[in-house]
Amino acid sequence: MKFRFGFKAQDDTPKRTYMDQRMIEVYDLYDKKSGESTPQVILDSPEIGEQYGSIQVRIKYPIYQGIFTLNGGIGNASQFVEAGKKAFVRGGTYTHPEAGYTVELKEMTPMEYAEECRKMFVSRGGVEETLEELLDSRTDYDVMSFDRVAGNIFPPVIDYFRKDQEGLHRAIYAQKKGLEKIQVVVIRWSLR
């Protein structure tokens, strides 16, 4: 006997929730309850199955500068992946209807991103250091090893509420590759 959780695939579109090809929720119960209609990018994506009561679709995430993609497997910290993907399917900005955060996909220079990380490290009680000192402290990591996985790298993330970042080495890599701009997932929280 087969059991199903949530909604069946033949339910009307307004009752559906959606996951992408990596089983990341891109339109979930919070979004549905808020009255938001399903983003067109999701509706235009081919259905590839049903998982846990959600329709699974294959979303074509672009590869930014031939290196970064929201579907990347390298550097994708789970707490940030869903936020970035939800922003993408909504044209670059997503506000969670209940959790109180807004996500934007922004372009920054690699060094703008690194400077934002430096400021964040200081604000959470870190040692006051210059940008150059921060970058020097990260050079023990072979950032050029990203060459072998270019096209499968999740973009850098900065979360201003949690004072967290994920991707400083990737920004250093982009700088060394000569990229003028990188895509960054920026998360800001409003206190409710």
Buried (B, 14 or more C-beta within 10 A) or exposed (E): EEEEEBBEEEEEEEEBBBBBBBEBBBBBEBBBEEEBEBBEBBBEBEBEEBEEBBBBBBBEBEBBBEBBBBBBEBBBBEEBBBBBBBBBBBEEBBBBEEEEBBBBBBEBBBBBBBBBBBBBBEEEEEEEBEEEEBBEEBEEEEBEEBEEEBBBBBBBBBBBEBBBBBBBBBBBBBBEBEBEBBBBBBBBBEEE
